Amino acid sequence: MPVAAAHSNASERVLESARFISENSLDVFVPEAGVQEAAQEIIKRMKSTGYSTEEWKKHTLTPNTADAAAIEWIFVVDTLNFSFWSDRQCKAEQYTVTLEGTEHRGYWSLCAAINRAINEGINITHASYYAHASMSQLSHIFRTDTCEQEPIPMLTERTQCLHETGRVLLEKYGGKFANLLQQCNGSAQTLVETVVREFACYRDEHEFNGRRVDLYKRAQILVADIWACFEGQGAGCFGDIDKITMFADYRVPQALCHFGALVYSPRLVEYLKVSEVAVRQGKGATPPEPGLLPSGHKWEVEIRGNSIWAVERICQHIRASGVDVNAILIDFYMWDYAKAHPEAMASIPIHLTRSIFY
């Protein structure tokens, strides 16, 4: 793969990659007028709701105590934080985990499964356990509610990710991600760089227009989750936290389109709409045939890179108005907004990719 842009830290490489992708895209665009309107609307909504890092702990499934156990929980969850979309239209057939009487789907089904395992006495957040856990053991941990529902996607890949990260922690960090975190001395950039160096499954790197581009979604959201859990204090105190970019997945681009900060070409919109139908029918052809969009495909990289650039431009506009905000809060807000307003998102297609990177 061609070399990446020469920047000393990971998030600067991500931002430079996003700029390069945006400047060379043919089917995804970041309109300046839309960015300005989106910035005004987003900050107005965030102010009205008092949105802050406290929102992270308000979710019933995230740790409500910022301690060493929370750090290990966050690492395991973000190691597995990918590919939760379902190709089943019927909710009753989708991967579901019920915990304490509440059904959870998507990303929250992962959190619920982890918490259920902990409640059952399984040491799922201990590297000594997950580094060697069998497929059978993990299948039980991530079991769905009924046999009529689809299993968790990509269980084989999730098993590989746990084995890889667990063994590295055991070999080099005393079995604790907290030890790796401590060695980074309060630098978000050092933490991202260390994570992508030590764990191959976090290396969200692709080729676009003849050069390597770095997107690092899971490595950066790992830092952001620790920052949010500890509310910027203690183990979550990062002096360079504002260098972290947004986390390029499939849900936030949908919200960016809704707010007018991201625009797709007519041919891409048509492809995504037809593909949503094709995937649910079990088709997986390569573009331009409708179906799953392969990880690393030009359109997929354009969507993700332009999403990062759009959020960066939104942040720049908001900061220029005198409001202190960073890409993490914008990302968290837009992800929550998209999940909370499915009716507003219904007409905006998402790109369907099976990938360990998001």
LODO-968945 format. One record per residue (C-alpha): x, y, z. Coordinates in steps of 0.25 Angstrom, whole numbers, plus 2048, in hexadecimal, padded with zeros to 3 digits. Layout:
BEGIN
ATOM	X	Y	Z .
...
***
This chain:
BEGIN
ATOM	800	800	800 .
ATOM	805	80E	7FD .
ATOM	80B	816	809 .
ATOM	802	820	810 .
ATOM	804	82F	812 .
ATOM	810	832	81A .
ATOM	80A	836	827 .
ATOM	80F	833	835 .
ATOM	802	82F	83C .
ATOM	7F6	826	838 .
ATOM	7EB	830	839 .
ATOM	7F3	83A	830 .
ATOM	7F4	82F	826 .
ATOM	7E5	82D	827 .
ATOM	7E2	83B	825 .
ATOM	7EC	83D	819 .
ATOM	7E6	830	813 .
ATOM	7D8	836	814 .
ATOM	7DC	842	80D .
ATOM	7E3	83B	802 .
ATOM	7D7	832	800 .
ATOM	7CD	83E	800 .
ATOM	7D6	845	7F6 .
ATOM	7D6	839	7ED .
ATOM	7C8	833	7EE .
ATOM	7BF	832	7E2 .
ATOM	7B2	82D	7E9 .
ATOM	7B2	833	7F7 .
ATOM	7B3	842	7FA .
ATOM	7B3	84B	806 .
ATOM	7AC	858	802 .
ATOM	7B0	864	809 .
ATOM	7A2	86A	80A .
ATOM	79D	85D	810 .
ATOM	7A8	85C	81A .
ATOM	7A5	86A	81F .
ATOM	796	867	820 .
ATOM	799	85A	827 .
ATOM	7A3	861	831 .
ATOM	798	86B	835 .
ATOM	78D	860	837 .
ATOM	796	856	83E .
ATOM	79B	860	848 .
ATOM	78D	866	84A .
ATOM	788	858	84D .
ATOM	794	854	856 .
ATOM	792	861	85E .
ATOM	783	85E	860 .
ATOM	786	850	865 .
ATOM	793	853	86D .
ATOM	79A	849	866 .
ATOM	7A8	845	86C .
ATOM	7B1	839	870 .
ATOM	7A6	836	87B .
ATOM	79D	831	870 .
ATOM	7A7	825	86F .
ATOM	7A4	820	87D .
ATOM	795	822	87C .
ATOM	794	816	873 .
ATOM	790	80B	87C .
ATOM	79A	801	876 .
ATOM	7A7	809	877 .
ATOM	7AF	808	884 .
ATOM	7A9	813	88E .
ATOM	7B6	812	897 .
ATOM	7C3	817	891 .
ATOM	7CD	80D	896 .
ATOM	7D7	803	891 .
ATOM	7CC	7F9	88E .
ATOM	7C6	803	885 .
ATOM	7D3	805	87D .
ATOM	7D3	7F6	87A .
ATOM	7C4	7F6	877 .
ATOM	7C6	801	86D .
ATOM	7D2	7FA	866 .
ATOM	7CB	7ED	864 .
ATOM	7BE	7F4	85F .
ATOM	7C6	7FD	855 .
ATOM	7CE	7F1	850 .
ATOM	7C1	7EB	84C .
ATOM	7BA	7F8	848 .
ATOM	7B7	7F5	839 .
ATOM	7AC	7F0	830 .
ATOM	79F	7F0	837 .
ATOM	796	7F3	82C .
ATOM	78C	7E8	828 .
ATOM	787	7E3	81B .
ATOM	77A	7DF	821 .
ATOM	76E	7E8	81F .
ATOM	766	7E2	82A .
ATOM	76B	7E6	838 .
ATOM	767	7D9	83E .
ATOM	771	7D2	835 .
ATOM	77D	7DC	838 .
ATOM	788	7D9	842 .
ATOM	782	7DD	850 .
ATOM	787	7DC	85E .
ATOM	77E	7DE	869 .
ATOM	783	7E3	876 .
ATOM	77B	7E6	883 .
ATOM	76E	7E5	87A .
ATOM	773	7EF	86F .
ATOM	776	7EB	861 .
ATOM	783	7F0	85B .
ATOM	787	7F0	84C .
ATOM	792	7F6	844 .
ATOM	79E	7FB	84C .
ATOM	796	7FA	859 .
ATOM	794	7EB	857 .
ATOM	7A4	7EA	859 .
ATOM	7A4	7F2	866 .
ATOM	798	7EA	86B .
ATOM	79F	7DC	868 .
ATOM	7AC	7E1	86F .
ATOM	7A4	7E5	87B .
ATOM	79C	7D8	87B .
ATOM	7A9	7D0	87B .
ATOM	7AE	7D8	886 .
ATOM	7A1	7D6	88E .
ATOM	7A3	7C7	88B .
ATOM	7B1	7C7	891 .
ATOM	7B8	7C6	884 .
ATOM	7C5	7CE	884 .
ATOM	7C3	7D3	876 .
ATOM	7CB	7E0	879 .
ATOM	7D7	7D9	87E .
ATOM	7E2	7D7	873 .
ATOM	7E5	7C9	87A .
ATOM	7D7	7C5	876 .
ATOM	7D5	7CB	868 .
ATOM	7E3	7C8	863 .
ATOM	7DF	7B9	863 .
ATOM	7D0	7B9	863 .
ATOM	7CB	7AE	859 .
ATOM	7C1	7B1	84E .
ATOM	7B7	7A9	856 .
ATOM	7B9	7B1	862 .
ATOM	7B8	7BE	85B .
ATOM	7AC	7B9	853 .
ATOM	7A5	7B7	861 .
ATOM	7A9	7C5	866 .
ATOM	7A4	7CC	859 .
ATOM	797	7C3	858 .
ATOM	78B	7C9	853 .
ATOM	77D	7C8	85A .
ATOM	777	7BE	851 .
ATOM	77B	7B4	847 .
ATOM	772	7BB	83D .
ATOM	77B	7C7	83D .
ATOM	788	7C9	835 .
ATOM	795	7C7	83D .
ATOM	79E	7D2	840 .
ATOM	7A5	7D6	833 .
ATOM	7B4	7D2	830 .
ATOM	7B6	7C9	83D .
ATOM	7C3	7C3	836 .
ATOM	7C9	7D1	835 .
ATOM	7C5	7D5	843 .
ATOM	7CB	7C9	848 .
ATOM	7D8	7CC	841 .
ATOM	7D8	7DA	846 .
ATOM	7D7	7D6	854 .
ATOM	7E2	7CB	853 .
ATOM	7EB	7D5	84C .
ATOM	7E9	7E1	856 .
ATOM	7E9	7D8	862 .
ATOM	7F6	7D1	85F .
ATOM	7FD	7DE	85D .
ATOM	7F8	7E3	86A .
ATOM	7FD	7D7	871 .
ATOM	80A	7D7	86A .
ATOM	80D	7E5	86B .
ATOM	804	7ED	875 .
ATOM	802	7E3	881 .
ATOM	7F4	7DF	87B .
ATOM	7EE	7ED	87E .
ATOM	7EB	7F8	873 .
ATOM	7EC	802	87F .
ATOM	7FB	7FF	87F .
ATOM	7FC	803	870 .
ATOM	7F3	80F	873 .
ATOM	7FC	814	87E .
ATOM	808	813	876 .
ATOM	802	81D	86C .
ATOM	804	828	877 .
ATOM	7F7	82F	874 .
ATOM	7F8	831	865 .
ATOM	7ED	82D	85D .
ATOM	7F6	82D	850 .
ATOM	800	824	857 .
ATOM	7F5	81A	85B .
ATOM	7EF	81A	84D .
ATOM	7FD	817	847 .
ATOM	800	80D	851 .
ATOM	7F3	805	84F .
ATOM	7F4	805	840 .
ATOM	803	801	841 .
ATOM	800	7F5	84B .
ATOM	7F3	7F0	846 .
ATOM	7F2	7ED	837 .
ATOM	7E3	7EC	838 .
ATOM	7E2	7FB	83B .
ATOM	7EA	7FF	82E .
ATOM	7DF	805	827 .
ATOM	7E8	808	81B .
ATOM	7E4	808	80C .
ATOM	7E9	80D	7FE .
ATOM	7E2	818	7F7 .
ATOM	7E7	81F	7EA .
ATOM	7F5	819	7EB .
ATOM	7F8	81C	7FA .
ATOM	7F5	816	807 .
ATOM	7EA	81D	80F .
ATOM	7E8	81A	81E .
ATOM	7DA	81B	825 .
ATOM	7DC	814	832 .
ATOM	7CE	814	836 .
ATOM	7CF	80A	842 .
ATOM	7DC	80F	847 .
ATOM	7D7	81D	848 .
ATOM	7C9	819	84E .
ATOM	7D1	811	859 .
ATOM	7D8	81E	85D .
ATOM	7CB	826	85D .
ATOM	7C3	81B	865 .
ATOM	7CE	81C	870 .
ATOM	7CE	82B	870 .
ATOM	7BF	82B	871 .
ATOM	7BE	821	87B .
ATOM	7C8	828	884 .
ATOM	7C2	836	880 .
ATOM	7D0	83A	87C .
ATOM	7D6	837	88A .
ATOM	7E0	82D	88F .
ATOM	7E2	822	885 .
ATOM	7DA	82A	87B .
ATOM	7E2	837	87C .
ATOM	7E8	839	86E .
ATOM	7EE	846	86C .
ATOM	7ED	844	85D .
ATOM	7DF	83F	85C .
ATOM	7DA	849	852 .
ATOM	7E3	843	848 .
ATOM	7DA	837	847 .
ATOM	7D2	837	83B .
ATOM	7C4	831	839 .
ATOM	7C2	822	838 .
ATOM	7BF	81E	829 .
ATOM	7B4	814	829 .
ATOM	7A7	812	822 .
ATOM	79D	819	82B .
ATOM	7A3	827	82D .
ATOM	7A4	829	81E .
ATOM	795	827	81D .
ATOM	793	832	828 .
ATOM	79D	83B	820 .
ATOM	795	839	814 .
ATOM	788	83C	81C .
ATOM	78E	849	821 .
ATOM	793	84D	813 .
ATOM	7A2	84C	816 .
ATOM	7A4	840	80D .
ATOM	79F	83E	7FE .
ATOM	7A0	831	7F6 .
ATOM	79F	831	7E7 .
ATOM	792	82C	7E0 .
ATOM	799	81F	7DC .
ATOM	79E	81C	7EA .
ATOM	791	81F	7F0 .
ATOM	78A	816	7E6 .
ATOM	794	80B	7E9 .
ATOM	793	80C	7F8 .
ATOM	784	80B	7F7 .
ATOM	783	7FF	7ED .
ATOM	78E	7F9	7F6 .
ATOM	786	7F9	803 .
ATOM	77C	7F1	7FC .
ATOM	786	7E8	7F5 .
ATOM	78D	7E5	802 .
ATOM	780	7E1	809 .
ATOM	77E	7D7	7FD .
ATOM	78B	7D1	800 .
ATOM	793	7D7	7F5 .
ATOM	7A1	7DB	7F6 .
ATOM	7A6	7DF	7E9 .
ATOM	7B2	7E9	7E6 .
ATOM	7AE	7F7	7E2 .
ATOM	7A9	7FC	7D8 .
ATOM	7A0	7F0	7DB .
ATOM	797	7F2	7E7 .
ATOM	79B	7EB	7F4 .
ATOM	7A5	7EC	7FF .
ATOM	7AF	7F8	7FD .
ATOM	7BD	7F1	800 .
ATOM	7C6	7F7	80A .
ATOM	7D0	800	804 .
ATOM	7C7	803	7F7 .
ATOM	7C9	811	7F2 .
ATOM	7BB	815	7F5 .
ATOM	7BC	80F	803 .
ATOM	7C9	817	806 .
ATOM	7C3	824	800 .
ATOM	7B7	823	809 .
ATOM	7BF	820	815 .
ATOM	7CA	82B	812 .
ATOM	7C0	836	80E .
ATOM	7B9	833	81B .
ATOM	7C5	836	823 .
ATOM	7C8	842	81B .
ATOM	7B9	847	81D .
ATOM	7BA	846	82C .
ATOM	7C7	84D	82C .
ATOM	7C1	859	824 .
ATOM	7B5	859	82D .
ATOM	7BE	85A	839 .
ATOM	7C6	865	833 .
ATOM	7B9	86D	831 .
ATOM	7B4	86B	83F .
ATOM	7C1	86E	845 .
ATOM	7C2	87B	83D .
ATOM	7B5	87F	844 .
ATOM	7BB	87E	851 .
ATOM	7B6	871	855 .
ATOM	7C0	866	85B .
ATOM	7BD	859	854 .
ATOM	7C5	84D	84E .
ATOM	7C2	843	844 .
ATOM	7BF	838	84E .
ATOM	7B3	840	854 .
ATOM	7AE	843	846 .
ATOM	7B0	834	842 .
ATOM	7A9	82F	84F .
ATOM	79E	839	84D .
ATOM	79B	835	83E .
ATOM	79C	826	841 .
ATOM	792	828	84D .
ATOM	789	830	844 .
ATOM	789	826	838 .
ATOM	785	81B	842 .
ATOM	77A	823	849 .
ATOM	774	828	83C .
ATOM	773	81C	832 .
ATOM	767	823	82B .
ATOM	76F	82F	827 .
ATOM	77A	825	822 .
ATOM	771	81C	81B .
ATOM	773	822	80D .
ATOM	782	823	80E .
ATOM	789	816	80A .
ATOM	795	811	812 .
ATOM	7A0	80A	80B .
ATOM	7A0	7FB	80F .
ATOM	7AE	7F6	812 .
ATOM	7B3	7EA	81A .
ATOM	7C0	7EE	820 .
ATOM	7C8	7ED	82D .
ATOM	7CB	7FC	82D .
ATOM	7BC	801	830 .
***
